[in-house]
Every structure is written in C-alpha cells, then in structure tokens.
Amino acid sequence: QVQLVESGGGLVQPGGSLRLSCAASGSIWSINTMGWHRQAPGKDRELVATITTNGNTDYADSVKGRFTISRDNAKKTVYLQMNSLKPEDTAVYYCKALLTAIVGGPEYRYWGQGTQVTVSS
C-alpha cells in the first residue's frame, strides 16, 4: 500500500511563512509528478503547484512569487515553502503524487489526508 503523509500546517499571521512536507511510503517503483492542491471552505479543490521528476515546476497565478515547491527524490518527499501568506491562502492543503508501484505497471494518483493552513491575525 502507498501512503502520503503531510505535515507542517498550522496557524500563522498574515505575512508569515510555513513549510509543508509530504512523504511517500509503501510499495513504490517510481514517483513521477508530485504536487499540492488546496481546498477552502465552500470552494472546489484547486491546483497550487506541481513538480516533475526532473524538477520542472508550475504554479497557480495566485501563489507565484510567494510559494516554492521542491522535492527530494531520495526521500520520496515533496515540500511547499509558503511565504508572504495571506488570509485567502487559508485552506486544507493536499499532497498528490503520480506513481507506479511496479516496473512497467500503470501510473496511479494518490492523495494525502490533508493538512490545515490558517492565515489569520
């Protein structure tokens, strides 16, 4: 079984910073694209940032210049450094990974359980 375990959420004041981590474990052959999504109350889940195996990144316009996604392939971990946080960044943040469990096997999408980020004074 594959698990994605997130950590690093919490309460922070506007203008502050947080760093989210997401570690993958279990039966994994290769991890392809990893990313972060978020869902605010009453809203749809939205893409925040993605990163490929080679380190190519993509960001939602709302977080460009403030958030940085990175990954450590040896640790099977993806990070999201969030700076200059705003109240509108408040949401549950979900880690996502596209991975294959066995050589030549199909690619599946996995989600973490989510971690709450609250930006408030």
Disulfide bonds with the S-S distance in Angstrom:
Cys22-Cys95 2.10
